[in-house]
Amino acid sequence: MRPPLISTSRIARRTGGTRAAARMVPEETPVALSYAGTTHAVMMATPSDLEDFAVGFSLTEGIIASTDEIEDIAIEEAGAGIDIQIRLKDEANHRFEARRRRLAGPVGCGLCGIESIDEAMRSVNSVARTDLVLSSTEISNAVRLLTKQQPMHAETGAVHAAGFYVPGDGIVAAREDVGRHNALDKLAGALARAGTDGVAGVVVITSRVSVEMVQKAAQLGAGMIVAVSAPTALAIRTAEDAGMTLIALARGDEFDIFTRPDRVSTGASADVA
């Protein structure tokens, strides 16, 4: 399997002149996610943690309800890319086939594909039941701790990360990818395979918060999402509808709370270094 990082030559221009040098850059590879032998989606992704990617994508896109519905995962080289063949158990496969037929209707004009629009704007799972409350210190520490678990970003400066923060334990899992959605899918897969319940912690991401990121976090059961960049208006509305606390622009000791501020306390708390 191709490596996730590649060494490439460059000419480095710096104060005082130029020099030839090498630099590590992340690989970007077409990765097909196929079910029952048929490609469902092709994502440009970093070729690492691909089993986590397969499981997480299947979960966050609502293709499966749990990891028990996956029969087998096979990762194959496919020309210039990688094909992840996912075999579902019978009941899950029947649901998936019915879904594919429903979305395969003819689309003859602009926005006539109403079912596809409904799919993009799908309702999200309610996460209002979570009773997790974090201090301001814990929120800042969650972002700081995620930085320590980004080895590919440390080498390249060119990948996103998604981590899962649990109070008292710190970041219990983190995944990186050139695509922010992919990083979150890989995290979802890692948590599911480890049997970690999303209600126990907070999703922390290094990117902006789009509606898809909120949808995927809610699918995990996470009641809070913390991001270093800003949210979109639709992401805020979606988080509000889901009962999710959305915290963004988390940099240093500063952050903005856009929804459900009742889960953020003003007190400090001890944390994992």
Secondary structure, 3 states (H helix, E strand, C coil): CCCCEEEEEEEEEECCEEEEEEEEEECCEEEEEEECCEEEEEEEECCCCHHHHHHHHHHHCCCCCCHHHEEEEEEEEECCEEEEEEEECHHHHHHHHHHHHHHCCCCCCCCCCHHHHHHHCCCCCCCCCCCCCEEHHHHHHHHHHHHCCCHHHHHHCCCEEEEEEECCCEEEEEEEECCHHHHHHHHHHHHHHHCCCHHHCEEEECCCECHHHHHHHHHHCCCEEEECCCECHHHHHHHHHHCCEEEEEEECCEEEEEECHHHEECCCCCCCC
